[in-house]
Amino acid sequence: MRNRYEKIVEIATWIVLIIIIFGVRFLPVKLLDNDSVYILIGGIVSFALLYYLVIYKIFARSKRVYFKMIADVVLIGVLIHLLKDYGQYFFALYFLPIAAAALELEFINALLIATIASLFVIFEIFLSSQDLLPGTNQFFSGGWQIAIILFITIFCRMLAIQIRQERTAKEESILKQKSLELEAERQKEFLSLTSHQLYTPLSIIRGFVSMLNDGTLGKLSSKQSDAVCEIHTNSVRMVNLVDELLSISRIQAGTFSLDKKFIHLNEVVDGCIDSLCKSKQNNNIKIRVEKGDLPPINIDPDKIRQVILNLLDNAIKYTKEELTIRTSATKDGQMVEVIDQGVGIDEADFEKLFQPFFRGKNILELDNKGTGLGLYISRIIIEKHGGQIWAKNNPAGKGATFAFKLPAM
Amino acid sequence: MKVLIIDDEKGILKMYSEYLQTGGIEALQATDGQAGIKIAKEQKPDVIFLDIIMPRYNGLDVLKDLKADPEIKQIPVFLLTNLPAESSGDKAKSLGAAGYLVKAQYEPKMILDIVKSAATYKQNQNPPGEPIK
């Protein structure tokens, strides 16, 4: 499209130029001497060759415009010089190559270039008029003509090139954006299918083992029961690991999104406590729940559940007797705190606690089965909600508190 | 009380059916969508659990057909799948599913709890179990 317009107008330029030259030559009044016309025709043919044979063949597209621009300036200069007194009326011819550049652009940009070029040509004619500037000699007037032509040419060409480059960059960025969106969609689909394939055998293992564990499929001996309990705990761990790895993949693929709705935060906390009691039934840790009076809040309940479970799971690893989970209202939202009675956090670890694959020195001594991704995923989830997550040591060295705040809106 | 489970994975059918039967619930099974719709029309179960990824007849299309049939459209249908909610939750909601459950997160006991609360749902028309995404 772009090349077609450019070529049509370029060819039109040459046709008009040649018609004018022959028109001038065969006018009844002798306007020019014969030599000038022949030199003019020879010059134009030379430039035509220069344009289409030399410049097009030798230079790459990006450099070609600059050489064409120089050739245009020289050609117009020669034309005006040879047309002598009538030269100034033919400046407008240069509108044709300008129009060629402008036609590639959108209407407003093309209009801008054409208007600027017109203003300069009018200005040039005004300056070169002997009547308006009495006392100026022909040399001075010719100097102005060349300077103005040079200025019009360079300015308009540069403007056209810049606008063209900006438009190309914009088109490329739209294309890139579209291809990124397509890639993200493919990744999302891939992750959905991967999770389906990974979860399907796991859900069957977990389900049957839970049935063996709770006696649905018959009574087990003490040793069998212990073995089944281990399998059950580890199948739940496996599901959680797959959850974590899929969350990380979604974060890296940029497809990690929230599915928000208005819900009571206390209901989410209750759900977490319920599932924790089921999976940690052999554990003797007491979980104290302190619930504040909270209105519904716009959150992704599954993701917030994942955060709370992660914080509780970490706290259980440290605590021997009791831990507390507390919900409360803040000035601009709601807060959840998980308070343990463990060994606390090493001062050097605070900075890296919420980084991926980081495992605190104190927790490595107690448990080496985690991936170091839980707190990182929790941070991403809370930040996606527009909230904050942090950790601090409790006063008097009594364990640590992990807390997060969610905005009301 | 009758529950219909539509799933192409035989292990899943066996697992949930056995657990529901121990809770005194009759579990009907279908390994594909067409058979599922046929059983739903003939047996009129109280609750339907429906998988999404199945050969030939996708679970979401089955849901659409179940909800288009005036005889069975009032039966609560829970999608019970291993596809994450973010991929099909919205579609399921728009098609009239009562809930969206990820199998790996729901042990058979939790499914039994949902079936029990579905009985309450039938009486007072409040959506049971896990709220839909």
Chai-1 contact restraints between the chains, C-beta under 6 A:
chainA,res_idxA,chainB,res_idxB,connection_type,confidence,min_distance_angstrom,max_distance_angstrom,comment,restraint_id
A,S192,B,L83,contact,1.0,0.0,6.0,A-B,restraint_1
A,S192,B,P84,contact,1.0,0.0,6.0,A-B,restraint_2
A,S192,B,S87,contact,1.0,0.0,6.0,A-B,restraint_3
A,S195,B,P84,contact,1.0,0.0,6.0,A-B,restraint_4
A,H196,B,N82,contact,1.0,0.0,6.0,A-B,restraint_5
A,H196,B,L83,contact,1.0,0.0,6.0,A-B,restraint_6
A,Y199,B,N82,contact,1.0,0.0,6.0,A-B,restraint_7
A,Y199,B,A104,contact,1.0,0.0,6.0,A-B,restraint_8
A,T200,B,N82,contact,1.0,0.0,6.0,A-B,restraint_9
A,L202,B,A104,contact,1.0,0.0,6.0,A-B,restraint_10
A,S203,B,K103,contact,1.0,0.0,6.0,A-B,restraint_11
A,S203,B,A104,contact,1.0,0.0,6.0,A-B,restraint_12
A,I204,B,G11,contact,1.0,0.0,6.0,A-B,restraint_13
A,G207,B,M15,contact,1.0,0.0,6.0,A-B,restraint_14
A,G207,B,E107,contact,1.0,0.0,6.0,A-B,restraint_15
A,G207,B,P108,contact,1.0,0.0,6.0,A-B,restraint_16
A,F208,B,M15,contact,1.0,0.0,6.0,A-B,restraint_17
A,S210,B,E107,contact,1.0,0.0,6.0,A-B,restraint_18
A,M211,B,Y19,contact,1.0,0.0,6.0,A-B,restraint_19
A,M211,B,P108,contact,1.0,0.0,6.0,A-B,restraint_20
A,T216,B,Y19,contact,1.0,0.0,6.0,A-B,restraint_21
A,T216,B,T22,contact,1.0,0.0,6.0,A-B,restraint_22
A,V239,B,A104,contact,1.0,0.0,6.0,A-B,restraint_23
A,D259,B,E86,contact,1.0,0.0,6.0,A-B,restraint_24
A,D259,B,K133,contact,1.0,0.0,6.0,A-B,restraint_25
